[in-house]
């Protein structure tokens, strides 16, 4: 009997423990279910917020056409694709036909915005001169793309060279005719330079890259380069080629060739480092950004215009850079066009847009201060 009593007590205890364990398991399961439900709810809220944000960013609709700087082609390709992905109702096109074509396009009304490696000058930026804009509107020059201009060459067995400003000017003017000229050899000790003529490749079209390049030469080597800065190549001779890709392809497919392109197009060819007195610098975007940051605004420009006066004679870092501008109307004929232009330019000049260009094109991002100035100018665009 005692054994039966003990056994009964043990069985009762075991059942009690089992019941307690079942309650604990159920409570744990319920807690996990509750936590999972809360997590799912939070995820749903987050998805809803993201959807609302996407929807808010997709209110824009319509078609937007731009034209201009071929130096910006890689960046513009990335920007247009990303912007249209975020705004499914919008179609943005950009024809990289050269800076001169872009400026002409906003003047004749064929595009709503332009890209140019040089700004409209003060005397050009007059109200009523732009068919894309409202009748009483001038345009805004907004810096959105900063990049070095690379001096590229194709010479068998040679991947890199050093040149100072006077040597670059002498080569592109035609005063230095052969690769083994003493001026080049003196800056490249130990490099075997052939007794071979130099073939100059330059832009055939009206080019902001050419204007920036010749601006550098006229400022940094005025004793050699006696032509003014200009978008059209100032000297006779050489091999003309259209747009950035045309110059790159002509240099790459030739022998003994030399040219100048946006650094985003400088892969697969030799690159010249620029400097003096033993300090030579490759075309790095950070150096170009530093030069732009130190440059003042052009005096006498209209309100909200951000054209820059670049200092070409800096001895710190790579000195040949370009700033490409998005050129938009201060006022458009209709608000829908103004909103499309504002939306697109806000994206490309944003931190995200600048990071995308840096990743895809190797450009330098705008500084935070310059980015804020651009944002304020874009905000002023209206009908």
C-alpha positions, 0 to 999 in steps of 0.5 A, a space after each residue: 500500500 505504501 508503495 502504491 501511495 508513493 507511486 500515486 504521488 509520483 504519478 501525480 507529481 509527474 502529471 503536474 510537472 507535465 501540465 506546467 511544462 505544457 503551459 510554459 511551452 504554450 506561453 513561449 509559443 504564444 510569445 514567439 507568435 506575438 513577437 513574430 506578429 509585431 515584427 511582421 507588422 513593423 515590416 508592413 509599416 516600413 513597406 507601407 512607408 517605403 511605398 508611400 515614399 516611392 509614390 510621393 517620388 513618382 508624382 512627376 510625369 511627362 517627357 524631358 529632353 536634354 542635350 550637350 556635354 559628351 564628357 558627361 555622357 556616362 554620368 547622364 546615362 546613369 542619372 537618367 536610368 536611376 531617375 526614371 526607375 524612381 519616377 516611372 511616369 517620366 521619360 528623360 533623354 540626353 543626347 551627348 552631342 557636345 557642349 556647343 550643341 547643348 547650348 544651341 539646343 536651349 537657345 533654339 528650344 529643341 531641349 528643356 535643359 542643356 549640359 555644357 562644360 562651359 557656362 553661358 557668359 554674362 553677355 550671352 545670358 540675356 533674357 529673351 535669348 532662349 526659346 526653351 524659356 519664358 520670354 523674359 527668362 535668362 538661364 541658370 548655369 548650375 555646376 553638377 559634374 566635376 572631372 579632370 581632363 586627362 591628356 592621353 596618348 598611344 605610344 608603343 611600350 610607354 604607359 605613362 609620361 610626365 609633362 609640365 604646362 609649357 611642354 603640353 602647350 608646345 606639343 598641342 600647338 605643334 612646336 614640339 613635333 617628335 616624341 623624343 624631343 629634349 623637352 619631353 625627354 628631360 621630364 621622363 628620364 629612363 623612358 625610351 622615347 621613339 624618333 617618331 612624329 606626334 599626331 595631335 587629336 583634337 575635338 572637331 566640334 564646339 567643345 566645352 572640354 576644348 575650352 577648359 583645356 585651352 583655358 588651362 594652356 593659356 593661363 599656365 603657359 602663356 609664353 607658348 600658347 598664344 591663342 585665347 581659350 575657345 571651344 573650337 580648336 584654335 590651330 591648324 593641323 592635327 586630326 579632328 574627331 567628334 565628341 569625347 568618344 571620337 577623340 578617345 577612339 582616334 588616340 587608341 587606334 593610332 600610333 604616336 597619337 595624343 589627345 585630351 578627354 574627360 577622365 572617365 574616357 581615359 581607360 586603356 591608353 597612356 596617361 600624362 601626369 601634369 606638374 613641374 619641378 619634380 611634382 607630377 600629378 595624375 588626373 584624380 577627381 579629388 584634386 579637381 574637386 579641390 580646385 573647384 572648391 577654391 574657385 570664385 563665382 563669375 562676377 556680374 551673373 544673374 541671380 541664382 546663377 552659379 558660373 565659376 571662375 576656375 583657377 588654372 595655375 594651382 601648383 597643388 594637385 592636378 591642374 586641368 579640370 572641367 566643371 560641367 553645368 546643367 543649364 536650365 531656364 530660370 522660368 519656363 512657360 509652364 509649371 509642369 516643365 519647370 517641375 520636371 526640370 527641378 525634379 531631375 536636377 535636384 536628383 543629379 545634384 543630390 548626394 545620391 546623384 553625385 555618388 552615382 556619378 562618382 561610381 559610374 564615371 569617376 567624377 568628383 562629388 560636389 562639396 556639401 557647400 556647393 551642393 547646398 548652393 545648387 539646391 537653392 538655385 534649383 528651388 528658384 526655378 518656376 514658370 
